[in-house]
């Protein structure tokens, strides 16, 4: 029996190797290389950490009779597991995410409340593309 059959589909979860390799390359000095088996071990450690953190956050969420794990649950899980050292960075990332979400919501709300139909917006987009193409072509011929 294989590990996947014994432990279920969760063991198939992983992180993109190319992305992890890029992170490793950015963090390591130029004269230090990281072997593929070391990268794979780091991926396994990251996946295990995510499982541990998600499980703890889920327990906290359930104790509060909530159905959705929120950022506060993850923060509480980090504290419960003894990872308080990560909290300053987590708070910065969370604040950045909230800020980006507000900007995204405002942008999507602007289109929804423009009072224009989908067809009108598509016509406007087509007209703007044509005008930009015309400007680009005239600049090339100048």
C-alpha positions, 0 to 999 in steps of 0.5 A, a space after each residue: 500500500 502506498 503512502 497516499 493510499 494509507 494517509 489519504 489525499 492530503 499527502 499529495 498537497 505541496 507547494 510549487 517547486 519553482 516558486 519555492 526555489 525562487 524564494 530560496 534563491 532570493 534569500 540565499 547569498 549568491 555564492 550559496 546553492 541549495 540542493 533539490 533534496 534540501 528544497 524538497 525538505 523545505 517544502 515538506 516542512 512548510 506544508 507540515 507547518 501549514 497543516 499544523 497552523 490550519 488545524 489549530 486555527 480550525 479548533 479555535 474557530 470551532 470553539 467560537 462556534 464559527 464556520 469560517 476561519 478568519 485572520 484572527 483565528 490564524 493569529 490566535 493559532 500562532 500564539 497558541 503554538 508558540 510562534 509569536 515571533 511571526 506576529 509582527 510580520 503577519 500583522 503587516 501582511 494582513 494590513 497590506 491585504 486589507 488595504 489592497 482589498 479596499 482598493 479592489 472593492 472600490 474599483 469594482 464598485 465604481 464599475 457596478 455603480 457607473 449606471 452603464 450596461 455591460 454592452 456600453 462598457 464593452 463599446 467604450 473599451 473597444 473605442 479606447 483600444 482603437 484610439 490607443 492603437 491609432 496613437 501608437 501607429 501615428 507615433 511609429 510613422 513620425 
